[in-house]
């Protein structure tokens, strides 16, 4: 969460383009934490409701329609993520570890 920024253009607020997305948990063997900053008081063992009910609805006041639209974008992006990881400069072990993390999040978020 700390690698995301917001851009304000007039009355519109949106996420900035992504940057610094290498997940350090692929370099740390058996990491204790999945996140650097807590989400709903947790840094690991996250579930879909932590993201959608707590963060998106309670904290960000997003509507269910907005959340569903975001989920659709993520669902459509997984094949591109796999391709980008495959084309990255990571070693083969790193690529496999990164894809496992992405796949786990896909399962957690019920895609």
C-alpha positions in Angstrom: 0.0 0.0 0.0 2.9 2.4 0.6 3.9 2.3 -3.1 0.7 3.8 -4.3 0.1 7.5 -4.7 -2.9 9.6 -5.5 -3.0 12.3 -8.2 -5.6 15.1 -7.9 -6.7 16.8 -11.1 -9.3 19.4 -10.3 -12.0 17.5 -8.4 -10.9 14.1 -9.7 -8.7 11.9 -7.5 -7.1 8.8 -9.0 -4.3 6.3 -8.5 -0.9 7.3 -10.0 0.7 4.8 -12.4 2.3 1.9 -10.5 6.0 2.0 -9.5 8.4 -0.1 -7.4 6.2 -3.2 -7.5 8.8 -5.8 -6.7 7.4 -7.7 -3.8 10.1 -8.2 -1.2 8.5 -11.4 0.1 10.0 -13.2 -2.9 13.5 -12.4 -1.6 12.8 -13.2 2.0 12.5 -16.9 2.7 9.4 -17.7 4.8 8.3 -14.1 5.4 6.2 -13.5 8.5 4.4 -10.5 7.0 2.7 -10.1 3.6 2.3 -6.3 3.9 4.6 -3.6 5.2 1.7 -1.6 6.6 -1.2 -3.2 8.5 -4.6 -3.5 6.9 -7.4 -3.9 9.4 -4.7 -4.5 12.0 -3.1 -7.4 10.1 0.0 -7.7 7.9 -0.7 -11.3 6.9 -3.5 -13.9 6.6 -5.6 -11.3 4.7 -9.0 -12.2 3.3 -11.3 -10.7 0.7 -13.4 -8.9 3.3 -10.2 -7.1 4.6 -9.9 -5.5 1.2 -13.5 -5.1 0.1 -15.6 -4.6 3.2 -13.0 -2.8 5.4 -10.6 -1.0 3.1 -12.8 -0.3 0.0 -16.2 0.2 1.7 -15.5 1.4 5.2 -12.2 3.3 4.8 -12.5 4.6 1.2 -16.3 4.8 1.0 -16.4 3.1 -2.4 -19.8 1.9 -3.6 -20.3 -1.8 -4.4 -20.6 -0.8 -8.1 -17.1 0.8 -8.0 -15.6 -2.2 -6.2 -17.1 -4.6 -8.8 -15.7 -2.5 -11.6 -12.2 -2.5 -10.0 -12.5 -6.3 -9.5 -13.3 -6.7 -13.2 -10.2 -4.7 -14.2 -8.1 -6.9 -12.0 -9.6 -10.1 -13.4 -8.8 -9.0 -16.9 -5.3 -8.1 -16.0 -4.0 -11.5 -14.8 -2.8 -12.8 -18.1 -0.8 -9.5 -18.6 0.7 -9.9 -15.1 1.9 -13.4 -16.0 3.4 -12.1 -19.2 5.2 -9.2 -17.5 6.6 -11.4 -14.8 7.8 -13.8 -17.5 9.5 -11.0 -19.4 11.1 -9.5 -16.2 14.7 -9.6 -15.2 14.0 -11.9 -12.3 15.7 -15.3 -12.2 13.4 -18.2 -12.9 13.0 -19.0 -9.2 12.0 -15.4 -8.6 9.5 -15.4 -11.5 7.9 -18.5 -10.1 7.8 -17.1 -6.6 6.3 -13.8 -7.8 3.6 -15.6 -9.9 2.7 -17.7 -6.8 2.1 -14.5 -4.9 -0.1 -13.1 -7.6 -2.0 -16.4 -7.9 -2.5 -16.4 -4.1 -4.0 -12.9 -4.2 -6.2 -13.9 -7.1 -7.5 -16.8 -4.9 -7.9 -14.6 -1.8 -9.8 -12.0 -3.7 -12.1 -14.7 -5.2 -11.3 -14.1 -8.8 
